[in-house]
Amino acid sequence: MSSKLEREARIHELLSEVQQQRLDLSAGRRDFLQSTAQYDRGWLTFLSMRRYLAIGSSALAIWSVRSPNKIMRLLKRGFGVWSTWRMLKSALPQR
């Protein structure tokens, strides 16, 4: 009789352990989704803009074949603006 009670107690202990593991997994999933939400939004934005990026890159390819000097000049200016922005961002105090 006591072995049956011990067995039922062990089963109850294992079931409560499984329930706790399920709760831990659920909390871990929630934390993971919260920490990666920004990346998920960025990825979804990229996917929604994919069609426009394909059209834009095609137009840029045609334009670059017709006038490669303009493309190089724009790339240099863009790199200069980007470098200036990084320098200003690092020089200004963070809030």
N, C-alpha and C positions, 0 to 999 in steps of 0.2 A: 504494500500500500504506500509506503514511504517513497519507493522508487518511482511510483506513478506521480506523486506530488513533486518529487525532485525533477522529474521529466517535464511536467507542466510549468514548473518555476523556470527551468532552463529555456523552454520554448518562449515563455513570456519575456524573459531577459533578452533573448535573441531578437524577438519582435520589436522590443523597445529600442534595441541597438540599431536595427534596420531603420526604424522610424527616425531616430536621431541622425543617421547618415543621410537619409532623404532630406531632412531639414537643412543639414549642412550643405548638401549639393545645391539645394534651391537657393540658399543664401549666397553661395559662391557664384552661381549662375547670374543672380541679380547684380552682384558686385562687378562681375566681368562685363555684363552688358552696359552697366553705368560707366565703366572706365573706357570702354571702346565705342561709346555712342558718338563721340565727335568724329572718329574715323569712319564709322558707318554712314553718318550724314555726308561726309566728304565724298565717300565712294558712290553713294546714291546720286549726289550732285554730278559727279563725273559721268556716271552712266546716263543720266538724263541729258547731258550736254554732248554726248558722243556723236550724235548726228551732226551737230553744228561744228564740232571740231573736225570731222571728216570733210565737210564742205569747206571750212576755212583753210584746212591744210591743202586741199586741192587747189583752191584759189591762190594760196601763197606759193605753191609749187609752180603754177603757170606764171605768176607774176615774177618769181625769182629767175625763171628762164629768160623772160623778156628783158629784165633789168637787174642783173646781179649786183651792180655797184650800189644801187639804192638799198637793196637788202643788207649789204654789208654795212652801209652807213647807218641804217636803222638799228641793226644789231649792236653796233658800237655805242650808239646813243642810249639804247635800252640798257646795255651793260653799265654804262656810266651812271644812268639814273638809279639803277639797282644798287650799285656800289655806294652812291651818295646816300641813298635811303638807309642802307645798312650802317654806314658810318654815323649818320645822324641818330639812328635808333640806338646805337651803342653809346653815343656820347651823351645823349639826354638821360636824365635820371629816371629810373623806373618808378612807377607809382605804387 
